[in-house]
Amino acid sequence: MRKTDFEDLKAFIESRIGIVLREEHSKTLENRLLPILRRNQIDGMSNLVTQLIRDPDSELAIDAIDVITTRETFFFRDESPFNALAERVFPIFSQTRERTRPLRVWSCATSTGQEAYSVAMTADQILRQSWDGDLDILGTDVSNYAVEKARQAAYSQIDVQRTVPARIMVRYFEKNKSRWQLQRGIRSQVRFRQFNLLDDFALLGDFDIIFCRNVLSTFSEAKRADVLDRLAQRLAPDGILVLGTLETLIGYQGDFKPVKGARGFYTLADPAEVLPDLNLHMNRKRNAG
Ligand SMILES: C[S@@+](CC[C@H](N)C(=O)[O-])C[C@H]1O[C@@H](n2cnc3c(N)ncnc32)[C@H](O)[C@@H]1O
């Protein structure tokens, strides 16, 4: 790809979805875009980029975004966030939340659904023991392809075997030809929709927990700060934001504070109030009662 085409494509992608393309990936990008050129009989990369810029919401642009985004994900990715959900967040939230409204979780760059379904399986095992209110899990991603795959919930042997413990596999998956299909019970607990993090969040409502992992580190600093500020407006004051375990908020001036002992977890209020030590919390409740 010519340098000028790469620069134009880079500007287009950043303004359309926030991701900053890196020049060392230029050849890979070109390889991913070539089938789109052929399919649409477009003569050369310059013409493709011109068409994308001319009509950023076209089918062509949607196809280009689908191939440019990196969708790597795993069930129970990094393990520790799901352990923290099971051991601290769900037991505390089931005590502190009103049952009159649903507990709402948003996986906002969910890729092919593994993150949102991992939340659903964790909730099914832990939260359901102490919470009889509604649970609403929303998975969104800018990639139409990813959202369609997430809805299908049919995964390869490698996808499942890599990180799903055997007892979870037996409990929640069924073999369907060469794929592993998540059981209807878990699938029905998660809604998916296509959604761009650069769009207005207001129509999605408010959340108790927001997973935003392994996406903002690919954004420009300004777009990352903007998304974080807008996520803060949608998060309950005593809610939790979960970033990737290797991501940091260095350089971000907003209100999120890291939770000690739960890597990647952030709160707006004092973390010790949102996620108090579970034993202390139970003792305090017992003494008060
Ligand atoms: C590397 S995957 C991370 C998936 C999952 N959160 C995880 O940590 O396993 C990044 C996802 O972010 C999505 N993405 C990139 N830009 C986005 C945007 N502007 N709005 C919503 N999703 C976006 C991509 O399509 C991709 O599926």
PDBQT file of the ligand as one rigid body, heavy atoms in Angstrom, charges set to zero:
ROOT
HETATM    1  C1  LIG A 301      -9.190  -7.691  20.888  1.00  0.00    +0.000 C 
HETATM    2  S1  LIG A 301     -10.941  -7.731  20.875  1.00  0.00    +0.000 S 
HETATM    3  C2  LIG A 301     -11.285  -7.789  22.617  1.00  0.00    +0.000 C 
HETATM    4  C3  LIG A 301     -12.474  -8.661  22.939  1.00  0.00    +0.000 C 
HETATM    5  C4  LIG A 301     -12.776  -8.824  24.424  1.00  0.00    +0.000 C 
HETATM    6  N1  LIG A 301     -13.130  -7.560  25.027  1.00  0.00    +0.000 N 
HETATM    7  C5  LIG A 301     -11.584  -9.438  25.142  1.00  0.00    +0.000 C 
HETATM    8  O1  LIG A 301     -10.877  -8.722  25.864  1.00  0.00    +0.000 OA
HETATM    9  O2  LIG A 301     -11.357 -10.635  25.002  1.00  0.00    +0.000 OA
HETATM   10  C6  LIG A 301     -11.311  -6.019  20.485  1.00  0.00    +0.000 C 
HETATM   11  C7  LIG A 301     -12.720  -5.830  19.974  1.00  0.00    +0.000 C 
HETATM   12  O3  LIG A 301     -13.005  -4.421  19.963  1.00  0.00    +0.000 OA
HETATM   13  C8  LIG A 301     -13.854  -4.161  18.872  1.00  0.00    +0.000 C 
HETATM   14  N2  LIG A 301     -13.821  -2.719  18.563  1.00  0.00    +0.000 N 
HETATM   15  C9  LIG A 301     -12.832  -2.005  18.003  1.00  0.00    +0.000 A 
HETATM   16  N3  LIG A 301     -13.198  -0.712  17.862  1.00  0.00    +0.000 NA
HETATM   17  C10 LIG A 301     -14.450  -0.610  18.370  1.00  0.00    +0.000 A 
HETATM   18  C11 LIG A 301     -15.377   0.460  18.497  1.00  0.00    +0.000 A 
HETATM   19  N4  LIG A 301     -15.102   1.694  18.078  1.00  0.00    +0.000 N 
HETATM   20  N5  LIG A 301     -16.578   0.198  19.056  1.00  0.00    +0.000 NA
HETATM   21  C12 LIG A 301     -16.894  -1.065  19.491  1.00  0.00    +0.000 A 
HETATM   22  N6  LIG A 301     -16.066  -2.117  19.376  1.00  0.00    +0.000 NA
HETATM   23  C13 LIG A 301     -14.851  -1.894  18.834  1.00  0.00    +0.000 A 
HETATM   24  C14 LIG A 301     -13.297  -5.041  17.765  1.00  0.00    +0.000 C 
HETATM   25  O4  LIG A 301     -14.239  -5.265  16.730  1.00  0.00    +0.000 OA
HETATM   26  C15 LIG A 301     -12.915  -6.309  18.527  1.00  0.00    +0.000 C 
HETATM   27  O5  LIG A 301     -13.948  -7.263  18.479  1.00  0.00    +0.000 OA
ENDROOT
TORSDOF 0
